[in-house]
């Protein structure tokens, strides 16, 4: 069984199939965009609803990965 440091779902809209796969992977940090269901799958959630700009979400992921 592989252990990952970080898993990032780069889909801006929630996809149940992708979220199910991510939930089965072993990682300390699971990053995804905020949705009605994201609490169940991601421990770091990015909210782009106010800005509506995807690039800001990707920049936040990039900052997390750079740490």
PyMOL Python script that loads the backbone (N, CA, C, O; Angstrom):
from pymol import cmd

cmd.read_pdbstr("""\
ATOM      1  N   UNK A   1       0.842  -1.188   0.000  1.00  0.00           N
ATOM      2  CA  UNK A   1       0.000   0.000   0.000  1.00  0.00           C
ATOM      3  C   UNK A   1       0.880   1.241   0.000  1.00  0.00           C
ATOM      4  O   UNK A   1       1.784   1.367   0.826  1.00  0.00           O
ATOM      5  N   UNK A   2       0.618   2.154  -0.923  1.00  0.00           N
ATOM      6  CA  UNK A   2       1.394   3.389  -1.029  1.00  0.00           C
ATOM      7  C   UNK A   2       0.833   4.446  -0.089  1.00  0.00           C
ATOM      8  O   UNK A   2      -0.373   4.520   0.149  1.00  0.00           O
ATOM      9  N   UNK A   3       1.738   5.260   0.438  1.00  0.00           N
ATOM     10  CA  UNK A   3       1.358   6.401   1.271  1.00  0.00           C
ATOM     11  C   UNK A   3       1.805   7.660   0.541  1.00  0.00           C
ATOM     12  O   UNK A   3       2.961   7.777   0.133  1.00  0.00           O
ATOM     13  N   UNK A   4       0.894   8.583   0.383  1.00  0.00           N
ATOM     14  CA  UNK A   4       1.186   9.846  -0.288  1.00  0.00           C
ATOM     15  C   UNK A   4       1.191  10.978   0.731  1.00  0.00           C
ATOM     16  O   UNK A   4       0.480  10.917   1.734  1.00  0.00           O
ATOM     17  N   UNK A   5       1.990  12.008   0.478  1.00  0.00           N
ATOM     18  CA  UNK A   5       2.000  13.180   1.343  1.00  0.00           C
ATOM     19  C   UNK A   5       0.762  14.037   1.084  1.00  0.00           C
ATOM     20  O   UNK A   5       0.062  14.438   2.013  1.00  0.00           O
ATOM     21  N   UNK A   6       0.508  14.307  -0.194  1.00  0.00           N
ATOM     22  CA  UNK A   6      -0.601  15.183  -0.581  1.00  0.00           C
ATOM     23  C   UNK A   6      -1.274  14.637  -1.836  1.00  0.00           C
ATOM     24  O   UNK A   6      -0.614  14.170  -2.764  1.00  0.00           O
ATOM     25  N   UNK A   7      -2.597  14.706  -1.839  1.00  0.00           N
ATOM     26  CA  UNK A   7      -3.371  14.400  -3.038  1.00  0.00           C
ATOM     27  C   UNK A   7      -4.231  15.621  -3.320  1.00  0.00           C
ATOM     28  O   UNK A   7      -4.924  16.119  -2.433  1.00  0.00           O
ATOM     29  N   UNK A   8      -4.183  16.101  -4.555  1.00  0.00           N
ATOM     30  CA  UNK A   8      -4.963  17.285  -4.926  1.00  0.00           C
ATOM     31  C   UNK A   8      -5.917  16.943  -6.071  1.00  0.00           C
ATOM     32  O   UNK A   8      -5.493  16.464  -7.123  1.00  0.00           O
ATOM     33  N   UNK A   9      -7.188  17.191  -5.858  1.00  0.00           N
ATOM     34  CA  UNK A   9      -8.200  17.039  -6.894  1.00  0.00           C
ATOM     35  C   UNK A   9      -8.336  18.395  -7.576  1.00  0.00           C
ATOM     36  O   UNK A   9      -8.818  19.350  -6.967  1.00  0.00           O
ATOM     37  N   UNK A  10      -7.920  18.486  -8.823  1.00  0.00           N
ATOM     38  CA  UNK A  10      -7.912  19.760  -9.535  1.00  0.00           C
ATOM     39  C   UNK A  10      -9.208  20.030 -10.287  1.00  0.00           C
ATOM     40  O   UNK A  10      -9.308  21.020 -11.012  1.00  0.00           O
ATOM     41  N   UNK A  11     -10.199  19.165 -10.124  1.00  0.00           N
ATOM     42  CA  UNK A  11     -11.495  19.392 -10.756  1.00  0.00           C
ATOM     43  C   UNK A  11     -12.235  20.494 -10.015  1.00  0.00           C
ATOM     44  O   UNK A  11     -12.471  20.367  -8.814  1.00  0.00           O
ATOM     45  N   UNK A  12     -12.606  21.564 -10.691  1.00  0.00           N
ATOM     46  CA  UNK A  12     -13.301  22.660 -10.006  1.00  0.00           C
ATOM     47  C   UNK A  12     -14.718  22.278  -9.587  1.00  0.00           C
ATOM     48  O   UNK A  12     -15.254  22.852  -8.639  1.00  0.00           O
ATOM     49  N   UNK A  13     -15.326  21.327 -10.273  1.00  0.00           N
ATOM     50  CA  UNK A  13     -16.671  20.857  -9.911  1.00  0.00           C
ATOM     51  C   UNK A  13     -16.541  19.459  -9.328  1.00  0.00           C
ATOM     52  O   UNK A  13     -15.695  18.673  -9.754  1.00  0.00           O
ATOM     53  N   UNK A  14     -17.378  19.163  -8.358  1.00  0.00           N
ATOM     54  CA  UNK A  14     -17.326  17.891  -7.654  1.00  0.00           C
ATOM     55  C   UNK A  14     -17.706  16.734  -8.576  1.00  0.00           C
ATOM     56  O   UNK A  14     -18.714  16.789  -9.282  1.00  0.00           O
ATOM     57  N   UNK A  15     -16.879  15.684  -8.556  1.00  0.00           N
ATOM     58  CA  UNK A  15     -17.148  14.442  -9.286  1.00  0.00           C
ATOM     59  C   UNK A  15     -17.085  13.302  -8.283  1.00  0.00           C
ATOM     60  O   UNK A  15     -16.025  13.022  -7.723  1.00  0.00           O
ATOM     61  N   UNK A  16     -18.208  12.645  -8.056  1.00  0.00           N
ATOM     62  CA  UNK A  16     -18.282  11.598  -7.050  1.00  0.00           C
ATOM     63  C   UNK A  16     -17.286  10.469  -7.312  1.00  0.00           C
ATOM     64  O   UNK A  16     -16.660   9.978  -6.372  1.00  0.00           O
ATOM     65  N   UNK A  17     -17.127  10.053  -8.549  1.00  0.00           N
ATOM     66  CA  UNK A  17     -16.198   8.972  -8.873  1.00  0.00           C
ATOM     67  C   UNK A  17     -14.764   9.307  -8.490  1.00  0.00           C
ATOM     68  O   UNK A  17     -14.054   8.472  -7.929  1.00  0.00           O
ATOM     69  N   UNK A  18     -14.341  10.523  -8.793  1.00  0.00           N
ATOM     70  CA  UNK A  18     -12.990  10.963  -8.440  1.00  0.00           C
ATOM     71  C   UNK A  18     -12.845  11.032  -6.924  1.00  0.00           C
ATOM     72  O   UNK A  18     -11.836  10.597  -6.370  1.00  0.00           O
ATOM     73  N   UNK A  19     -13.848  11.576  -6.264  1.00  0.00           N
ATOM     74  CA  UNK A  19     -13.807  11.696  -4.804  1.00  0.00           C
ATOM     75  C   UNK A  19     -13.733  10.321  -4.139  1.00  0.00           C
ATOM     76  O   UNK A  19     -13.035  10.159  -3.138  1.00  0.00           O
ATOM     77  N   UNK A  20     -14.441   9.334  -4.680  1.00  0.00           N
ATOM     78  CA  UNK A  20     -14.386   7.980  -4.125  1.00  0.00           C
ATOM     79  C   UNK A  20     -12.989   7.390  -4.253  1.00  0.00           C
ATOM     80  O   UNK A  20     -12.497   6.750  -3.323  1.00  0.00           O
ATOM     81  N   UNK A  21     -12.351   7.599  -5.390  1.00  0.00           N
ATOM     82  CA  UNK A  21     -10.979   7.111  -5.580  1.00  0.00           C
ATOM     83  C   UNK A  21     -10.049   7.781  -4.589  1.00  0.00           C
ATOM     84  O   UNK A  21      -9.232   7.116  -3.952  1.00  0.00           O
ATOM     85  N   UNK A  22     -10.166   9.095  -4.454  1.00  0.00           N
ATOM     86  CA  UNK A  22      -9.317   9.839  -3.524  1.00  0.00           C
ATOM     87  C   UNK A  22      -9.533   9.363  -2.090  1.00  0.00           C
ATOM     88  O   UNK A  22      -8.579   9.274  -1.318  1.00  0.00           O
ATOM     89  N   UNK A  23     -10.767   9.061  -1.733  1.00  0.00           N
ATOM     90  CA  UNK A  23     -11.041   8.613  -0.366  1.00  0.00           C
ATOM     91  C   UNK A  23     -10.372   7.277  -0.054  1.00  0.00           C
ATOM     92  O   UNK A  23     -10.122   6.971   1.112  1.00  0.00           O
ATOM     93  N   UNK A  24     -10.080   6.482  -1.078  1.00  0.00           N
ATOM     94  CA  UNK A  24      -9.442   5.194  -0.871  1.00  0.00           C
ATOM     95  C   UNK A  24      -7.911   5.286  -0.837  1.00  0.00           C
ATOM     96  O   UNK A  24      -7.239   4.321  -0.472  1.00  0.00           O
ATOM     97  N   UNK A  25      -7.367   6.435  -1.213  1.00  0.00           N
ATOM     98  CA  UNK A  25      -5.919   6.620  -1.209  1.00  0.00           C
ATOM     99  C   UNK A  25      -5.460   7.084   0.170  1.00  0.00           C
ATOM    100  O   UNK A  25      -6.179   7.795   0.872  1.00  0.00           O
ATOM    101  N   UNK A  26      -4.272   6.678   0.539  1.00  0.00           N
ATOM    102  CA  UNK A  26      -3.720   6.975   1.849  1.00  0.00           C
ATOM    103  C   UNK A  26      -2.850   8.229   1.759  1.00  0.00           C
ATOM    104  O   UNK A  26      -1.761   8.196   1.187  1.00  0.00           O
ATOM    105  N   UNK A  27      -3.337   9.332   2.327  1.00  0.00           N
ATOM    106  CA  UNK A  27      -2.587  10.588   2.313  1.00  0.00           C
ATOM    107  C   UNK A  27      -2.978  11.425   3.522  1.00  0.00           C
ATOM    108  O   UNK A  27      -4.122  11.394   3.975  1.00  0.00           O
ATOM    109  N   UNK A  28      -2.007  12.174   4.034  1.00  0.00           N
ATOM    110  CA  UNK A  28      -2.275  13.068   5.162  1.00  0.00           C
ATOM    111  C   UNK A  28      -3.117  14.264   4.740  1.00  0.00           C
ATOM    112  O   UNK A  28      -4.006  14.691   5.477  1.00  0.00           O
ATOM    113  N   UNK A  29      -2.844  14.801   3.564  1.00  0.00           N
ATOM    114  CA  UNK A  29      -3.562  15.973   3.069  1.00  0.00           C
ATOM    115  C   UNK A  29      -4.282  15.626   1.779  1.00  0.00           C
ATOM    116  O   UNK A  29      -3.691  15.097   0.838  1.00  0.00           O
ATOM    117  N   UNK A  30      -5.563  15.935   1.755  1.00  0.00           N
ATOM    118  CA  UNK A  30      -6.364  15.754   0.547  1.00  0.00           C
ATOM    119  C   UNK A  30      -7.019  17.088   0.247  1.00  0.00           C
ATOM    120  O   UNK A  30      -7.835  17.587   1.023  1.00  0.00           O
ATOM    121  N   UNK A  31      -6.647  17.661  -0.896  1.00  0.00           N
ATOM    122  CA  UNK A  31      -7.080  19.001  -1.271  1.00  0.00           C
ATOM    123  C   UNK A  31      -8.121  18.912  -2.382  1.00  0.00           C
ATOM    124  O   UNK A  31      -7.955  18.163  -3.344  1.00  0.00           O
ATOM    125  N   UNK A  32      -9.196  19.685  -2.237  1.00  0.00           N
ATOM    126  CA  UNK A  32     -10.213  19.752  -3.276  1.00  0.00           C
ATOM    127  C   UNK A  32     -10.972  21.057  -3.186  1.00  0.00           C
ATOM    128  O   UNK A  32     -10.824  21.812  -2.225  1.00  0.00           O
ATOM    129  N   UNK A  33     -11.775  21.314  -4.183  1.00  0.00           N
ATOM    130  CA  UNK A  33     -12.575  22.526  -4.188  1.00  0.00           C
ATOM    131  C   UNK A  33     -13.844  22.312  -3.376  1.00  0.00           C
ATOM    132  O   UNK A  33     -14.414  21.221  -3.363  1.00  0.00           O
ATOM    133  N   UNK A  34     -14.270  23.359  -2.706  1.00  0.00           N
ATOM    134  CA  UNK A  34     -15.433  23.281  -1.826  1.00  0.00           C
ATOM    135  C   UNK A  34     -16.708  22.998  -2.621  1.00  0.00           C
ATOM    136  O   UNK A  34     -16.958  23.581  -3.676  1.00  0.00           O
ATOM    137  N   UNK A  35     -17.503  22.079  -2.068  1.00  0.00           N
ATOM    138  CA  UNK A  35     -18.809  21.748  -2.643  1.00  0.00           C
ATOM    139  C   UNK A  35     -19.706  21.258  -1.511  1.00  0.00           C
ATOM    140  O   UNK A  35     -19.301  21.246  -0.348  1.00  0.00           O
ATOM    141  N   UNK A  36     -20.911  20.860  -1.853  1.00  0.00           N
ATOM    142  CA  UNK A  36     -21.834  20.334  -0.841  1.00  0.00           C
ATOM    143  C   UNK A  36     -21.316  19.042  -0.201  1.00  0.00           C
ATOM    144  O   UNK A  36     -21.706  18.702   0.916  1.00  0.00           O
ATOM    145  N   UNK A  37     -20.441  18.329  -0.905  1.00  0.00           N
ATOM    146  CA  UNK A  37     -19.973  17.024  -0.438  1.00  0.00           C
ATOM    147  C   UNK A  37     -18.497  16.995  -0.058  1.00  0.00           C
ATOM    148  O   UNK A  37     -18.008  15.970   0.416  1.00  0.00           O
ATOM    149  N   UNK A  38     -17.790  18.080  -0.252  1.00  0.00           N
ATOM    150  CA  UNK A  38     -16.338  18.084  -0.072  1.00  0.00           C
ATOM    151  C   UNK A  38     -15.896  17.783   1.360  1.00  0.00           C
ATOM    152  O   UNK A  38     -14.789  17.284   1.560  1.00  0.00           O
ATOM    153  N   UNK A  39     -16.721  18.069   2.351  1.00  0.00           N
ATOM    154  CA  UNK A  39     -16.368  17.757   3.741  1.00  0.00           C
ATOM    155  C   UNK A  39     -16.086  16.273   3.938  1.00  0.00           C
ATOM    156  O   UNK A  39     -15.284  15.896   4.792  1.00  0.00           O
ATOM    157  N   UNK A  40     -16.732  15.453   3.164  1.00  0.00           N
ATOM    158  CA  UNK A  40     -16.593  14.000   3.308  1.00  0.00           C
ATOM    159  C   UNK A  40     -15.279  13.476   2.727  1.00  0.00           C
ATOM    160  O   UNK A  40     -14.839  12.388   3.097  1.00  0.00           O
ATOM    161  N   UNK A  41     -14.646  14.228   1.828  1.00  0.00           N
ATOM    162  CA  UNK A  41     -13.519  13.694   1.078  1.00  0.00           C
ATOM    163  C   UNK A  41     -12.207  14.461   1.241  1.00  0.00           C
ATOM    164  O   UNK A  41     -11.134  13.875   1.094  1.00  0.00           O
ATOM    165  N   UNK A  42     -12.271  15.754   1.541  1.00  0.00           N
ATOM    166  CA  UNK A  42     -11.059  16.583   1.559  1.00  0.00           C
ATOM    167  C   UNK A  42     -10.879  17.248   2.915  1.00  0.00           C
ATOM    168  O   UNK A  42     -11.841  17.748   3.497  1.00  0.00           O
ATOM    169  N   UNK A  43      -9.645  17.255   3.421  1.00  0.00           N
ATOM    170  CA  UNK A  43      -9.406  17.964   4.670  1.00  0.00           C
ATOM    171  C   UNK A  43      -8.908  19.393   4.434  1.00  0.00           C
ATOM    172  O   UNK A  43      -8.823  20.178   5.378  1.00  0.00           O
ATOM    173  N   UNK A  44      -8.583  19.733   3.196  1.00  0.00           N
ATOM    174  CA  UNK A  44      -8.318  21.119   2.815  1.00  0.00           C
ATOM    175  C   UNK A  44      -9.229  21.419   1.628  1.00  0.00           C
ATOM    176  O   UNK A  44      -9.174  20.749   0.597  1.00  0.00           O
ATOM    177  N   UNK A  45     -10.070  22.445   1.796  1.00  0.00           N
ATOM    178  CA  UNK A  45     -11.039  22.778   0.759  1.00  0.00           C
ATOM    179  C   UNK A  45     -10.850  24.217   0.307  1.00  0.00           C
ATOM    180  O   UNK A  45     -10.727  25.129   1.124  1.00  0.00           O
ATOM    181  N   UNK A  46     -10.830  24.403  -0.983  1.00  0.00           N
ATOM    182  CA  UNK A  46     -10.629  25.724  -1.552  1.00  0.00           C
ATOM    183  C   UNK A  46     -11.968  26.282  -2.024  1.00  0.00           C
ATOM    184  O   UNK A  46     -12.705  25.624  -2.758  1.00  0.00           O
ATOM    185  N   UNK A  47     -12.269  27.497  -1.594  1.00  0.00           N
ATOM    186  CA  UNK A  47     -13.526  28.141  -1.960  1.00  0.00           C
ATOM    187  C   UNK A  47     -13.248  29.225  -2.987  1.00  0.00           C
ATOM    188  O   UNK A  47     -12.624  30.239  -2.674  1.00  0.00           O
ATOM    189  N   UNK A  48     -13.708  29.013  -4.208  1.00  0.00           N
ATOM    190  CA  UNK A  48     -13.541  30.033  -5.248  1.00  0.00           C
ATOM    191  C   UNK A  48     -14.877  30.673  -5.602  1.00  0.00           C
ATOM    192  O   UNK A  48     -14.970  31.413  -6.582  1.00  0.00           O
ATOM    193  N   UNK A  49     -15.901  30.399  -4.821  1.00  0.00           N
ATOM    194  CA  UNK A  49     -17.236  30.897  -5.150  1.00  0.00           C
ATOM    195  C   UNK A  49     -17.320  32.427  -5.133  1.00  0.00           C
ATOM    196  O   UNK A  49     -18.076  33.013  -5.908  1.00  0.00           O
ATOM    197  N   UNK A  50     -16.558  33.067  -4.265  1.00  0.00           N
ATOM    198  CA  UNK A  50     -16.622  34.525  -4.169  1.00  0.00           C
ATOM    199  C   UNK A  50     -15.914  35.195  -5.346  1.00  0.00           C
ATOM    200  O   UNK A  50     -16.415  36.169  -5.908  1.00  0.00           O
ATOM    201  N   UNK A  51     -14.750  34.668  -5.713  1.00  0.00           N
ATOM    202  CA  UNK A  51     -14.001  35.296  -6.798  1.00  0.00           C
ATOM    203  C   UNK A  51     -14.412  34.736  -8.152  1.00  0.00           C
ATOM    204  O   UNK A  51     -14.390  35.446  -9.157  1.00  0.00           O
ATOM    205  N   UNK A  52     -14.790  33.453  -8.177  1.00  0.00           N
ATOM    206  CA  UNK A  52     -15.157  32.808  -9.436  1.00  0.00           C
ATOM    207  C   UNK A  52     -13.980  32.596 -10.358  1.00  0.00           C
ATOM    208  O   UNK A  52     -14.157  32.260 -11.529  1.00  0.00           O
ATOM    209  N   UNK A  53     -12.781  32.787  -9.842  1.00  0.00           N
ATOM    210  CA  UNK A  53     -11.581  32.690 -10.673  1.00  0.00           C
ATOM    211  C   UNK A  53     -10.815  31.421 -10.307  1.00  0.00           C
ATOM    212  O   UNK A  53     -10.281  31.300  -9.205  1.00  0.00           O
ATOM    213  N   UNK A  54     -10.770  30.486 -11.241  1.00  0.00           N
ATOM    214  CA  UNK A  54     -10.110  29.198 -11.015  1.00  0.00           C
ATOM    215  C   UNK A  54      -8.624  29.353 -10.694  1.00  0.00           C
ATOM    216  O   UNK A  54      -8.090  28.623  -9.859  1.00  0.00           O
ATOM    217  N   UNK A  55      -7.966  30.284 -11.343  1.00  0.00           N
ATOM    218  CA  UNK A  55      -6.530  30.447 -11.163  1.00  0.00           C
ATOM    219  C   UNK A  55      -6.173  30.734  -9.712  1.00  0.00           C
ATOM    220  O   UNK A  55      -5.113  30.321  -9.242  1.00  0.00           O
ATOM    221  N   UNK A  56      -7.045  31.436  -9.000  1.00  0.00           N
ATOM    222  CA  UNK A  56      -6.783  31.709  -7.585  1.00  0.00           C
ATOM    223  C   UNK A  56      -6.771  30.413  -6.790  1.00  0.00           C
ATOM    224  O   UNK A  56      -5.954  30.250  -5.884  1.00  0.00           O
ATOM    225  N   UNK A  57      -7.658  29.500  -7.116  1.00  0.00           N
ATOM    226  CA  UNK A  57      -7.666  28.188  -6.460  1.00  0.00           C
ATOM    227  C   UNK A  57      -6.405  27.406  -6.757  1.00  0.00           C
ATOM    228  O   UNK A  57      -5.816  26.798  -5.863  1.00  0.00           O
ATOM    229  N   UNK A  58      -5.989  27.422  -8.025  1.00  0.00           N
ATOM    230  CA  UNK A  58      -4.761  26.710  -8.399  1.00  0.00           C
ATOM    231  C   UNK A  58      -3.536  27.345  -7.743  1.00  0.00           C
ATOM    232  O   UNK A  58      -2.599  26.642  -7.366  1.00  0.00           O
ATOM    233  N   UNK A  59      -3.542  28.673  -7.605  1.00  0.00           N
ATOM    234  CA  UNK A  59      -2.432  29.339  -6.924  1.00  0.00           C
ATOM    235  C   UNK A  59      -2.367  28.937  -5.457  1.00  0.00           C
ATOM    236  O   UNK A  59      -1.277  28.786  -4.906  1.00  0.00           O
ATOM    237  N   UNK A  60      -3.530  28.761  -4.813  1.00  0.00           N
ATOM    238  CA  UNK A  60      -3.546  28.318  -3.415  1.00  0.00           C
ATOM    239  C   UNK A  60      -2.978  26.906  -3.301  1.00  0.00           C
ATOM    240  O   UNK A  60      -2.219  26.618  -2.375  1.00  0.00           O
ATOM    241  N   UNK A  61      -3.336  26.025  -4.230  1.00  0.00           N
ATOM    242  CA  UNK A  61      -2.784  24.669  -4.226  1.00  0.00           C
ATOM    243  C   UNK A  61      -1.274  24.735  -4.401  1.00  0.00           C
ATOM    244  O   UNK A  61      -0.532  24.037  -3.708  1.00  0.00           O
ATOM    245  N   UNK A  62      -0.825  25.564  -5.316  1.00  0.00           N
ATOM    246  CA  UNK A  62       0.617  25.703  -5.554  1.00  0.00           C
ATOM    247  C   UNK A  62       1.343  26.182  -4.302  1.00  0.00           C
ATOM    248  O   UNK A  62       2.440  25.705  -4.010  1.00  0.00           O
ATOM    249  N   UNK A  63       0.752  27.117  -3.556  1.00  0.00           N
ATOM    250  CA  UNK A  63       1.373  27.600  -2.316  1.00  0.00           C
ATOM    251  C   UNK A  63       1.447  26.483  -1.269  1.00  0.00           C
ATOM    252  O   UNK A  63       2.436  26.369  -0.546  1.00  0.00           O
ATOM    253  N   UNK A  64       0.398  25.662  -1.193  1.00  0.00           N
ATOM    254  CA  UNK A  64       0.402  24.548  -0.244  1.00  0.00           C
ATOM    255  C   UNK A  64       1.499  23.552  -0.606  1.00  0.00           C
ATOM    256  O   UNK A  64       2.215  23.064   0.268  1.00  0.00           O
ATOM    257  N   UNK A  65       1.629  23.253  -1.898  1.00  0.00           N
ATOM    258  CA  UNK A  65       2.640  22.280  -2.334  1.00  0.00           C
ATOM    259  C   UNK A  65       4.065  22.802  -2.139  1.00  0.00           C
ATOM    260  O   UNK A  65       4.998  22.020  -1.955  1.00  0.00           O
ATOM    261  N   UNK A  66       4.227  24.118  -2.181  1.00  0.00           N
ATOM    262  CA  UNK A  66       5.566  24.709  -2.058  1.00  0.00           C
ATOM    263  C   UNK A  66       6.071  24.705  -0.614  1.00  0.00           C
ATOM    264  O   UNK A  66       7.257  24.937  -0.384  1.00  0.00           O
ATOM    265  N   UNK A  67       5.205  24.449   0.353  1.00  0.00           N
ATOM    266  CA  UNK A  67       5.622  24.494   1.760  1.00  0.00           C
ATOM    267  C   UNK A  67       6.484  23.319   2.117  1.00  0.00           C
ATOM    268  O   UNK A  67       6.923  23.200   3.261  1.00  0.00           O
TER     269      UNK A  67
END
""", "prot")
cmd.dss("prot")
cmd.show_as("cartoon", "prot")
cmd.util.cbc("prot")
cmd.orient("prot")
